[in-house]
Each structure stands twice: as C-alpha cells, then as structure tokens.
Amino acid sequence: MCALTLLGATTLVAAQQKNMTDWSGVIINSSCSGDEAFAEAAKCADTGAPGGKLSLYDDTLRLVLNLDPQDQAAGHLGDSVTVEGALEGDTIRVASIKMLAGIGLAVGQKAPAFSAPDQFGTQQTLETLQGPHGTVLLFFRSADW
C-alpha cells in the first residue's frame, strides 16, 4: 500500500512538472487591464491600491494572468520578470519568479544556426544574411506590430 501511495505521489509531481512553463512580462496591479498595461498606464504600477493583488502582464500575448501564491511577486511591482509555473485557467501557480536578465545575445556573440523564410518566401540563414562587416539581426517581441 505504501508503494502504491509513493507511486501516486511521484506521478502527481511528474504531471505537475510536465505542465510547468514560463512567461515573461511585467508585474502589475490586478486592477489594471491588458490595454492599460500595454499603454504603460501609471495606475498599473501604483502601490496605493489597498488589498490589491499582483498579476503578470505578458506583453507578447497581451494577457493579464493572476499569480498564486502572491508572496514571490511582492516587491516586484513594475519589474520585468520571468515567472515559472503551471497555468490553471487564467492563474499561474507560481513556482519561481526571477528578474528578467536580458533579451538576446551580448555584443560579439554569434547567433545560433537557423533557417527561416523571409517576406518573399526565400529561405534565409545566418550565412545568407551575413554582410562584409557582420550582421545585425533584430527580432521583435512586441505585440504592437
């Protein structure tokens, strides 16, 4: 019986870890809508909301997601973060919150090999895009284009 209980607990933990993913965005007041967060409204980072909860505004998806538990989000209002957890409805069951360190490669680092079609359907690689003085690749992560 003990082995069966242990197997069940192990299966539950594995299932929860399988559903774990991460989101990046900004910690905002839950009273703020996605449109207000997108416009960077001052009320989204206002600390004066009594009893207010904190949410994550995912600027890629333009979604406001609730955070549970709230303790790890405390002190991060207005910060760009990466949240790891499991999504249940519109709530992230938070496993960890870390400050967003940066996006992209540092200056001087080489981009990994890739192949992607351009706007005309031609396959492009790092080699086909490389110019005589190097290459600058810009990938936009914004929802406003």
DOZA-650514 format. One record per residue (C-alpha): residue number from 0; x, y, z. Coordinates in pm, whole numbers, plus 50000, padded with zeros to 5 digits. Each point is the difference from the previous one (the first is absolute). Layout:
BEGIN
NUM;X;Y;Z
...
//
This chain:
BEGIN
0;50000;50000;50000
1;50287;50236;50087
2;50163;49931;49662
3;49672;50080;49823
4;49971;50332;50188
5;50361;50087;49916
6;49941;49916;49632
7;49688;50220;49996
8;50187;50293;50157
9;50288;49960;49754
10;49755;49996;49708
11;49827;50315;50130
12;50331;50188;50035
13;50107;49890;49650
14;49666;50114;49854
15;50033;50341;50170
16;50356;50044;49874
17;49889;49904;49647
18;49751;50289;50001
19;50263;50247;50123
20;50093;50275;49758
21;50116;50358;50023
22;49870;50341;49904
23;50180;50331;49982
24;49836;50332;50062
25;49943;50274;50255
26;49851;49966;50349
27;49697;50232;50019
28;49699;50066;50223
29;49718;49758;49926
30;49763;50298;49966
31;50182;50092;49678
32;49867;49873;49665
33;50217;49863;49721
34;49943;50317;49795
35;50104;50221;50292
36;50309;49789;50065
37;50090;50013;49629
38;49973;50381;50013
39;50216;49999;50317
40;49732;50180;50200
41;50132;50138;50330
42;49727;49825;50199
43;50142;49661;49897
44;50305;50054;50223
45;49822;50198;50273
46;50080;49863;50346
47;49704;50178;50160
48;49732;49745;49910
49;49885;49864;50339
50;49962;49623;50001
51;50093;49990;49635
52;50149;49689;49852
53;50289;49974;49759
54;49975;49853;49651
55;50234;49935;49710
56;49947;50194;49678
57;50140;49782;49722
58;50083;50260;49735
59;50048;49739;49728
60;49650;49857;50038
61;49849;50323;50137
62;49846;49803;50286
63;49965;50075;50368
64;50051;49682;50203
65;49929;49964;50372
66;50281;49878;50225
67;49956;49751;50282
68;50156;50006;50252
69;50069;50373;50019
70;50301;49993;50235
71;50267;49962;49728
72;49852;50289;49798
73;50014;50238;50298
74;50270;50261;49947
75;49999;49956;49621
76;49723;50248;49908
77;50100;50161;49669
78;50293;49762;49948
79;50061;49798;49685
80;50015;49638;50111
81;49987;49639;49891
82;49738;49794;50184
83;50021;49621;50003
84;49694;49800;50094
85;49695;49808;49884
86;49706;50175;49834
87;49654;49918;50136
88;49737;50206;49820
89;50125;50359;50021
90;50217;49937;50308
91;50366;49904;50010
92;50083;49771;50294
93;50338;50162;50064
94;50308;49783;50052
95;50252;50284;49963
96;50034;50364;49897
97;50331;50135;49874
98;50099;50342;49874
99;50022;50004;49621
100;50374;50004;49938
101;49994;50106;49639
102;49882;49912;49657
103;50223;49896;49716
104;50370;49941;49964
105;50272;50213;50148
106;50205;50209;49757
107;50256;49780;49826
108;49815;49671;50048
109;49914;49799;49691
110;49638;49917;49927
111;49911;49630;49993
112;49939;49829;49667
113;49651;50061;49865
114;49792;49986;49684
115;49684;50206;49950
116;49801;50127;49702
117;50012;50374;49933
118;49702;50210;49889
119;50047;49874;49642
120;50013;49630;50096
121;50377;49962;49946
122;50174;49792;50267
123;50255;50210;50185
124;50281;49880;50227
125;50265;50182;50200
126;50241;49946;49710
127;49764;50145;49734
128;49941;50311;50211
129;50362;50062;50096
130;50150;50318;49859
131;50365;50108;49968
132;49993;50177;50338
133;49799;49745;50196
134;49630;49958;50050
135;49742;50159;50223
136;49682;49799;50047
137;49701;50159;50165
138;49715;49787;50126
139;49703;50193;50132
140;49825;49864;50308
141;49731;50263;50015
142;49628;49950;49953
143;49950;50339;49837
144;50103;49919;49644
//
